[in-house]
Amino acid sequence: MNNNQTPHRLNIRMIISLILVVVAIGVWSLYLSKDDTPSAADNSRALIGGAFELTNHKNEMVSDKDFLGKYMIVYFGYTYCPDVCPMDLQIMTDSMHHLPQEIANKVTPVFVTIDPERDTVEVMAEYVQYFHEDLVGLTGTLEQINTIKKAYRVYAAKADETEDYLVDHTAYTYLMDTDGSLLKHFNHGEDPEQMASIMATLIK
Ligand code: NI
């Protein structure tokens, strides 16, 4: 090893690691200044939700603004779903019925289709009748549905290309705050009573 090169190499290494530390501190402080002491809850609160324009099951154009001021419990699925969606919509319905009436009155239950090609306004109108009396069915163009799917971080994809195709999809039920931000999400197959008691503690 050449004695002249060693300190030189060390210097370059030191300079590079110094630069890396400075860059890391810079990135970290940028991150911190963006969102004061971010927590996982704050992050998901900010990540889920957003603007949308869709058509409800009464064939009226609606947007996210029409739902502000009330809490929203929202599920994404499709009416041809053989099991998961009807089960979760029944759980949503039951949880709403477990809520004290004055709290339930503050919540709009919403079902958004991720299969707008088959879930027309007429199909949605028929389907929502099987669940909560206030359930709002939302459909739209493929583009409109893609927008709300992105906003709510929903994954959905046709499982096959047959006429009676199934759709793979995430099965979360979101409780949204009166300002349209996420309060809480529930997983598939939640216990309705448990869900109602959690909702009751979050709804003011
Ligand atoms: Ni489903």
Residues whose N, C-alpha, C, O or C-beta is under 5 A from the ligand:
A	BS01	NI	G77 Y78 C81 V84 C85
